[in-house]
């Protein structure tokens, strides 16, 4: 066991320790500049998906909005509550600015990777689609790179399908126990049963669950944050100034100054929005849409919601309160958020925050479960194997919920996420010209006055696309 810990510790150091964060930032800037600031160009189109208009009418298909909500549910998790608090504690208010910055460039990265996932998606034989980095590696880069697809799939299955689900179970059970005193065993059993009812229904039921859970959790948390902001509206301008000054080292809020703000903001932002990590493309590929870029635009919006909206809400709750003191040693994590919220609107708020944490964690759990299934599909189409994986996921969730120390067994999750991120970044860099062909096609149609561009796979006949996937669909 010690050997494995040392091995995965080395992998973590080689990825998250010094290489991956700069790579994600540099590649994000690269995609932003060479795409012509595509996330800014299409920003106005992002909000169309919320109306539910222009969706497909196939009752068996996943709509663009459902794919958005599943990915938002996956991106938005405990990191949006506890992670932001840690970033501010270690990096000062300036960390928030750098979270915003990495989200803006991450929107371009997400648009590119999710466009590729849509282009190379495949029919799964059950009336739905499957796709993601493993598919755009296999069909976009060719058979000689199959090993990359397998490495990616193994890391995705182990990290998201198993490891992170143990942590989500632990988060939910811990939050409920602290707030309501309910036994971890009881909570774990309830979580496991509800999770089973969802994930055994496949991606369609996961999408339907996300369509209910994600709006509720987002509206609940936004309502609380808006209440806090309105109660302290006169202090908001000074907090924004504090964030900017701290970001550039003008206020030495913490040891390390500007360097600490940048490091914490970028790291926590990347962990939160997942842009470039290759997780969201697995969900993006499931949607039935007119054009691959339209889902890329939708998934860029998911990054915006995660960081610019939800993370900012947490930051405002903390920075508008009296609990956090710049540069002082003290509480951090979810406790800082909890006490800050209580200072604004009273002790009853801890129950609201607990409900938010449970919803955030549950939405991440069902999202992670689908990622694990999609990874398994890269290696085998066996329905028995899929059933065994679902059962294993439920076992991991219950274990994580009932035995907090058991989560230490899944120490490999973060290092493996680092590996899959490196593989994904290499792939999307190699396929960037292909993605830009789709983006340019989308732009050309818009310039010709086509309000809703439609993808013609025959115009990309040189690529290994699933033609059947693009010759179906009915639209409102």
N, C-alpha and C positions, 0 to 999 in steps of 0.2 A: 504493500500500500504506500509506503514512504517513497518507493521508487516511482510509482505512478504520480504521486503528488509532486515530486521533483520534476518529472517529465512534463506534466501539464503546466507546472509553474514556469518552466523554461519556455514553453509554447506561448503562455500568456505574456511573458516578458518580450518575446520576439514579435508579438502582434500588438496587443493593447499597450504594452510597456513603452515602446518607442517608435514603432513603424506605422501602425494602422491609423491612428488619429491624424498624423500629418498627411498620410496618403488620402484619407477620406476628404480632408480639407482641400488638398491640392487638386484632386480629381474633381471635386465639386466645383471649384473655381474654373477648372479646365472646361467642364461640361457647360457651365454658365456662359463663359466667354465665347467658346466656339459654336455654341448653339444660338448665339445672338440674344442671350438673356431670355430664353424661351419661357421661363417661369413668370417673368414680368409680362411678356407679350400675351400669354394666354391666361393671365390672372383673372380677368373678368369672366372667362368661360367656366372657371372652376365652380362658381356658385350655381350654375345651371343644374347640376346634379342634385342639389338639395330639393328642388321643386318636384322631382319625380317625373317631370315631363320628358318626352323624347326617349322613353324607355322601351325596351322590347316587350312584345305582348305574348311571348312564349312562356306559358306557366311553369315550364320545367327548367327555364334558364335563370341564371343569376344576373340580375340587373346591375347597371353601373353603380347605382346608389347602394345596393346591397353589398357589392364588393368594397365600396368606400367605407361603409359602416363596419364591415368585418375587419378591414385593415386599421381603421381608427381604433376599434376595440382592442386590436393587438398592440398598436403603438402606445396607446394611452394606458398606462399601468401605474404601479406603485412608484415608479420613477418620477411621475408627474407630481406626486405629493411629497414623497420622502427624498427623491433624488434632487429635486430643485432646492430643498432645504439644505441638503448636504453641500451642494454647489455653492450656495450663499454663505454657509458657515465656513467653508474652506477657502473660497475665492472671493468673498465679499459680494456686494451688490453688483459689481461689474461683471460677475459671471453670467448674469441674466442677459446682458448685452451680447456676450459672445455665444450664448445659446440662441439668441435671435439670429445672429450672423450665420451660424452653421445651419440653421433651419432654412435660411434664404438660399444658400448655395445647395443645400441638401434637396431642395425642391426640384432643382434641375437634375440632380443625380437620380432621384426617384422617378422623374418623368422619363428619363432615358431607359432605366432598367425595366420599368413597367411597360413601356412601349415595346421593348424587345420581348418581354414575356407574352404580350398579346400577339405579336407577329408570329411567334413560333409555337403558339398553343396547339394542343391536339384534342380531338374528340376522345372521350374516355370510354365510349361504348355504353354509357348509361344516360345519354342525353345531355351531358355536361362537358365542360372542358377541363383539361389539366395543363399546367405549364409552369414556367419559372426558370431560374438560372440553369438547372440541369438540362432543360429542354433547349434553351437558346445556346447552351454550350454544345450539346450533341448535334443539333440541326443547323446551328449557325456557324460553328467553328469546324464541324466535321468529326468523323470517327476517330481521328488520331488524338482528339482531346476528350475521348470518353472517360478516361481516368479522372479528369478534372470534375466531370459530372458526378462520378461515383464518390469522390472525396467530398464534394459539396453535399451530396445527399446523406452520406453517413454522418457528417458533422451536423447537418440540419436536424436529422432524426434524433441524435443523441442530445443535442443542446436544447432545441425547442420542444421536440416531442416528449422528452423525458425530463431532462434536468430542470428547465425553467418551470415546468408544470408542478414539480415538487415545491418550488419556491412560492408559486401562486397559491397552492393549497395551504402552505404554511402562513402566508400573508393573510388569507381570509380567516383561517381558524384563529390566528393570533389576535386579529382585530376584533372579532366577535367575542372572544374570551375576555379581552381587556375591557371592552365597553359594556357587555351584558353578562359576563360571568358564565357563559355557556361552555360546557365541557368541550374540549377539542375533539373528543371521540364523536360526540353528537354532531358537532358542526362538520367534522370530516365526513361522516356518513351522509349527511344531507347534501354536502357539496358533491360527493362522489355520485350519488343517485341522480342529481340534477344534471351533472356533467354527462353521465351515461346516457340520459334521455336525449341530450342534444347531439353528442358526437356519433352515436349509433345511427343517427339519421343522415349522416354524411354532410357534404358541403351545403346542400339545400337547407337542411334544418339549422345548421350553424348560421347561415345567412339570415334565416327567419328570426333566430334568437337574437342575433346582433341588431336586427332591424328594430327590436323592442328595447333591448338592454342599453345599447349605446346612446340613443337619443335621451333616454331617461337619465343615465349617469351624467351626460354632458350638460343637460339642462339643470339638473340638481346642483352640480358643482358651479356652473356659471351663475346660477341664481344667488348662491351663497357669496361668491366672489363679488358680484355686482353690488350686493347689499353692503359688503365691507367697503367697497370703493365709494359708494354713495355716502356712507357714514363718515368717510375721511376724504371727501372730494377735494377739499382745500389743500390737502397734503400731497395729492397725486403729482402735481408739477415738480415739487421738490424731490420726490422719490425718483422721478424720471431723470432729473438732473444728477442725482446721486448715482444712479446706475451708469450713466455715461461718464461721469467724472472718475468713478472707480474703475471703469473698464479701461481707461487710458492712464491709470496710475496717478491721477490728480488727487485722489483721496486714498491714502495708504490705509485701507480698511483692514487688511490682514497681512500677515507675514508673506512676503513674496510679491506683494503689490500687484502690478499689472500682469506679471507672469502667472501668478496663482489664479487670477480672474480668467485669463485666457484658457489655461489648462483645465480648470474645473468646468467652465462654460462649454468648451468644445467637447470634452469627454462626456459630460452628463447630457448635453444636447444630442450627441450621436447615439448614446445608449437609448435615449428616449424616442427620437424620431425614426431610428433604424434605416435612414436613407443610405443606400450603398451596401447595406449588410446582406441584401439578397433575400430577405424574408417576405416583404410585402409583394414582390412580383409573383409569388406562388398564388396569392389571392387575386391579384390583378388579372391573371390569366383566366380565371373562372368566368369572368363577365362576358356576356354577349353584347357587343357594341358594334357600331358602324365602322369605326376606324381605330387602329391600335393607339394612336396618339390621344384620342379622346379619353381612354382609360389612363394613359400616362398623365394627362392633365388632372384627372380626378385624383390619382394617387399623390400627385404633388400637393394637391389641396389637403390631403390627409396629413402630410408633414406640417403644413401651415396650422391646421387645427390642433395637432398635438403640441407644438412648441409655442407658436405665436398666440394661441388662445388658452389652452389648458395650463401649460407651464407658467405663462404670464399671470394667470389667475392665482396660482400658488405663490408666486413671487410677490404679488401685491398684498396678499393676505399676510405674508411675513414682514415685508418692508414697511407696511403702513401701521404695524403694531409696535408694542413696546418690549416684547419678549426678546427679539433679536437685538444684540448690541454689537456694532461693528468691531471686529478685532478681539472680542472677548471669548475666552474659552467657556464652553457651556453646552447646552443641549443642542442637538441637531436631529436630522432625520424627521420622521413622521411626528415625533414628539414636539419639535419646534413648530411645525405647521399646526398641530393640534392646539398647543398652548396659545399660539398667536391668534387662531380663530376664536378660541374661548375668550381671549382678552377683548375681542371686538364685539361679540354677540352673546357671550355667556357660555356656561358649562354645558348647556344642552347641545351645543354645536358638535360635541365629540361624537354624539350619536349620528348626526348627519354625515360627519367625516367618515365614521365607520361604515355607513351604508355606501358612501362613495368609494371607499377602499375596496369593499367587497365586490361592488359592481365592476370597478376597474380591473380587479384581479380576475374575476370570472370571465370578462370579455377577453382578456389576454389568454386565459386558460383554453377556451374553445378555439381561439385563433391558433395557438401553439399546437393544439391537437391536430388541426387540419394540416399544418406545416409538416408534422411528423408523418401523417398519412401520405402526403404528396411526396415526401422524401422516400418513403417505402415503395411507392409506385414506380420510382426510377429503377428499383432493383428487382421488383416482382409484382405481378398483377394478381397474385393469389388472394382470393377473398378470405381464405383461412388466415393467412398472414396478417391481413388487415384487421380481422376480428381479434386476433391475438394481440396486436399492437394496441387496439382500443382498450382491451382488458388490462394490458400492462399500464396504460396511461391512467386508468382509474385506480389501479393499485398504487401507482406513484403519487397520485393526488391524495389518496387517503393516508399513505405513509407520511407524506410531507405535512399534512394537516395535524396528524395525531402525535407524531414524534419529531418535534422541532429539530433535534440534533441530527435526525436522519438526512436533512438537507445537505449536511456536510459531505455526504456520500457523492453528491452531484457536483463536486468541485471542478469537474471537467467542463462544465457548461460554458463558462465565459471564455476559456482558451479555445474551445472548438468553435464558438461563435466568431472568434478572431480569425480562425483558419478559413471558415466559409466566407467571411467578408473579403479576405484577400483573394480567394478564388473568384468571387463574384466581381470584384473590382478589375481584375485582370481580364475577365471575359467581356465586361461591358466596355472596357477601353478598346479591346480588339474589335468589338462589334459596333463601336460608336458611329462609323460611317454608314452602317446599315440602318441604325436608328435614325440618323439624320436624313436618309432617303425618305423614310416614312414621315418625318417632321416636315420636310420640304414639300412632299405630296399634299399633306394636310394644309400647309400654307398656300400652296398653289390653288387648291380648290376654294379656300376662303377668299382669295383675291379675285377669283372668277365669279364670286357672288354665291357660292354654294354655302348655305347656312349650316348644313350638317354634313360635313365631308364623309364620303363612303370609300372604304378601302377596296381596291381592285387587285386581287392577288396575281392576276395575269400580268400586271405591270411589274411584278417582282418574280417573274418566272425563273430567274437564275438562283433563287433561294429555295431551300428545302422547307417550304411551307405546307401546312395541311390545307389543301384547297377546299375540302369539304367544310372546314371550320369557318370559311369566309363566304360560303354560298348558301347560307341559311339565315333565318331570323325575320321576324315581322316587327314592324315599328309603328308607334303611335304617330 
